[in-house]
């Protein structure tokens, strides 16, 4: 499912939130606000750059709240067109600032 993304649903991180229950000091929830994306071209790698192109989903709300534990990994979204990005999920934090 989702081709090269191996079943992972891509999303764009909008906000990180910490919610505390005012009636109980022990109850704290950590959640994220996401914009859900969908892989273009059935998630197949592009012949041009070898990465997956993702786009905004039309069938979901603009902002979705999920538990922070549902995030499986990071991806660098590179703008391609309006509401479309190239997703690079191979992030090497030691060389993240280098262009190659």
Secondary structure, DSSP 4 states (H G I P E B T S, - for coil): --GGGTTPPPEEEEEEEEEE-TT-TT-EEEEEEEEEEEEGGGGPPPTTTSSEEEEE-SSS-S-EEEEGGG-----EEEEEETTEEEEE----TTSTT---
